[in-house]
Amino acid sequence: MPQISQLVSTFGSQFFWLAITFGLVYLLIGRSMLPKIQSTVDARNKRIADDLDAARIAHKQADEIEDQYKARQAADRDEAQKVTAEAKVQATKASEKKVRDADKRIATKITKAEADIAAQTEAALSEIESVTAEATQNIVSKLTSAKVTKAKAVKAVKGALANV
Amino acid sequence: MAGEEGKIDPMHQFEIQPIFDGGFEIAGQTINFTNSALWMILTFITLWIFMLGGMKREIIPGRWQVMVESMSNFVTNMLTSNVGEAGRKYVPYVFSLFMFILFANILGMLPIGVIGLHPFTVTSHIAITGILAVLSFSIVLIVGFWKHGLHFFSLFVPHGTPLPMVPFIAVIEFISFMIRPFSLGLRLFVAMTAGHVLLKVLGGFVINSTNAGAGYGALVGIPSFMLMVGISALELLVAVIQAYVFALLTSLYINDAENLH
């Protein structure tokens, strides 16, 4: 086995070259190249973490804005509903008032018309009385040739009409 | 490859040979530029090229950058999940360890033997794995004593140990603690060596049986070759897993030093 049989004769040589090559590996690669690679990795990881944080913050902001928008929308809707309800109440009131006024106007018109009718009826009745009295005078004078005074005739007609 | 005529030595692949003549001496040891050194340097260069692909540092990464970053994230996560946030300062070391072992393991598996080159697995040598294990263990010791002082010895007495049991538990914990560098180093060395030996033995079956005749070749060589394909896939898995185990155990030991238990 050369590893053991040559151990003593080649140990110094192996040690020498290992010290040089492993020393170079340690100094040039482990001490100077590796930290740069690690820092690249760290920088990348940091950037990814930062980007993720920024994205998370932006997402939160977007959520907040959406909430605000929703709240405003809800408030606006409430306001609109209130305005609509008020307008409805007012419109109802106004229309009721109009109907009442119209009712009043119609009622006065009706009373006036009724009064007119009553007056006219009375006038017509008195006319009928006078005409009837006249007619009665004429009939009596024609039939009996007795003279009936107008006053008597009117009295008689009134008495007769009262029984109708 | 052939040691003697018709005989294939599966251990030959682990031999360390100087590529250039003439080394120099440091503290009584001859330093040669060997095949092992060559593959260590290749490991470094390959790893460096791999890492270079991750240096574009774009916010939206390409495929290569994703590969490099996922490796970096993998080791970082391993340390943060095992040690906690304090584990981040050990990432450079554990990452270097993991990637160096991983690339050395995989480069040693490359089938460049078919174009006449000899791949060499750096991590199949106990010297290399042992040094790395001792390095990890020393870091654990230094960090442990630096942070906790002598209180670090409380590591050997787990919480809730009944008082009469303390001496026995402490001895057992101490032994298991001291065994860590050996188990750490041996595990990787044995896993790499065993796999490569098995592949080489099966390769020897294919060659020797085919040399003995077409009938033997069909009877022994083809099944051996099928087995080699499967074992090569398994070895790739082992290469990754052993690198992972080495890094994972190192981070667990560092956790002991950082947080006691």
Interface residues (C-beta under 8 A of the other chain):
Chain A: M1 P2 Q3 I4 Q6 L7 S9 T10 F11 G12 S13 Q14 F15 F16 W17 L18 I20 T21 F22 L24 V25 Y26 L28 I29 G30 R31 M33 L34 P35 K36 I37 Q38 T40 V41 A43 R44 R47
Chain B: M11 H12 F14 E15 I16 G23 I26 A27 G28 Q29 T30 I31 N32 F33 T34 S36 A37 M40 I41 T43 F44 L47 W48 M51 L52 G54 M55 R57 E58 I59 P61 V68 E69 S72 N73 T76 V91 P92 Y93 F95 S96 M99 F100 V122 S124 H125 I126 A127 I128 I131 L132 F189 T193
